[in-house]
Amino acid sequence: MNRFAAECLGTFCLVFVGTGAIVVNDVSGGAVTQGGIALTFGLLVTILICALDGVSGAHLNPAVTLGFCLARRFPLSALPLYWTAQVCGACCASLSLRPFFPAHATLGQTAPTVPLAQAFAVETTLTALLMFVILCVPGAQGRFKAGLAVGSVIVLLALLAGPLTGASMNPARSFAPALIAGNLEHVWIYLAAPPVGAALAVCGFRLTHPHGVSVVPTCRS
């Protein structure tokens, strides 16, 4: 139950603050900036890994949980529990944002500005890169170092591809605001592409690290 609560609360914080930064950027005429949004998500992930890694592994992302299952670092039997917690936390976050910004149309949801096939490829590639870094970071060397590595790659990927797809890499983060805002038109991209990317990352990790890393990392996202 502690792991469920940690994943739910952690994903709530990620979506509430992260998509909140997007909404504030919209209503303030761009005061936060794309760089500020990328930093918000990256810093959040770093902080949440430091805070929750020892409880649940700080996945905060259904695609990452799936990736760890495929890499045999996380029990498949716990997958439904983690996915439920992550989606619940994300939806509660978007619901909590609505009273603060009742007139905002999207609540920070992700939407592609490029053709759908290109958007799918972008989200798949971004998630593959993120998951590959996560698998390579030996968490036993310190939560802060692990969090900094993962948070940094999120910042870089968001700066690179944020204008194209929103650089979600996270089905729960994209599904929740789309559901609460009532616009599910392109949400399938963000539900389907990240799991494919996570699976590709596991294949890439096995090719480049046939004997694994020197210290097996705890689960994280």
C-alpha positions, 0 to 999 in steps of 0.5 A, spaced: 500 500 500 505 504 501 508 503 494 501 505 491 500 511 495 507 513 493 506 512 485 499 516 486 502 522 490 508 522 486 504 522 479 500 527 482 505 532 483 508 531 477 502 532 473 499 538 477 506 542 477 508 540 470 502 541 467 500 547 471 507 550 469 504 549 462 497 553 463 501 558 467 505 559 461 499 560 457 495 565 461 501 569 462 503 570 455 509 566 455 512 568 462 514 561 464 517 559 457 518 553 453 525 552 457 522 553 464 517 548 462 522 543 461 526 545 467 520 544 471 519 537 469 526 535 469 527 538 476 520 535 479 523 528 477 529 529 480 526 531 486 521 526 486 526 520 485 530 523 491 523 523 495 520 516 493 525 512 490 526 508 496 519 507 497 516 505 490 522 506 485 519 513 483 516 510 476 511 515 475 510 513 468 506 507 466 511 506 460 517 506 465 514 501 469 512 496 463 520 497 461 522 495 468 518 489 467 520 487 460 527 488 463 526 483 469 527 488 474 520 489 476 514 483 477 509 483 472 504 482 478 505 489 480 504 492 474 496 493 474 497 496 481 502 501 479 499 503 472 492 504 477 496 508 482 499 513 476 493 514 472 489 515 478 494 520 481 495 524 474 487 524 473 486 527 480 492 532 479 488 535 472 481 535 476 485 539 482 487 544 476 481 545 473 478 550 479 484 554 479 483 555 471 476 554 469 476 557 463 483 554 460 481 549 454 487 544 455 489 544 462 496 543 459 495 536 455 500 534 449 498 535 442 502 534 436 504 540 431 507 535 426 503 529 422 501 524 426 506 519 424 512 523 425 509 525 432 508 517 434 516 516 431 518 522 436 514 520 442 517 513 441 524 515 440 524 520 446 521 515 451 526 510 448 532 515 450 529 516 457 528 509 458 535 507 456 538 512 461 534 510 466 536 503 465 543 505 465 543 509 472 545 505 477 541 507 483 545 504 489 550 510 487 545 515 490 538 517 489 541 524 487 545 522 482 540 518 479 535 523 479 539 528 476 541 524 470 534 522 469 531 529 470 537 532 466 535 527 460 528 529 461 530 537 460 534 536 454 529 532 450 523 537 452 527 542 450 528 538 443 521 536 442 517 540 446 514 544 440 513 538 436 509 533 441 509 536 448 515 531 449 510 527 454 514 520 454 508 518 459 501 516 458 499 518 464 501 525 464 498 526 457 491 522 458 489 525 465 489 532 462 486 530 455 480 526 459 479 532 464 479 537 458 474 533 454 479 532 448 481 525 446 483 526 439 490 525 439 491 521 446 492 515 442 499 517 440 501 518 447 498 512 450 501 507 444 508 510 443 511 511 450 510 503 451 513 502 444 519 506 446 520 503 452 520 496 449 526 498 444 530 501 450 530 494 453 532 491 447 538 497 446 540 496 453 541 488 452 545 490 446 550 495 449 550 492 456 549 484 455 552 483 462 548 489 465 550 494 469 555 494 475 550 495 480 543 493 479 538 500 479 532 501 483 526 502 479 525 509 477 522 514 472 
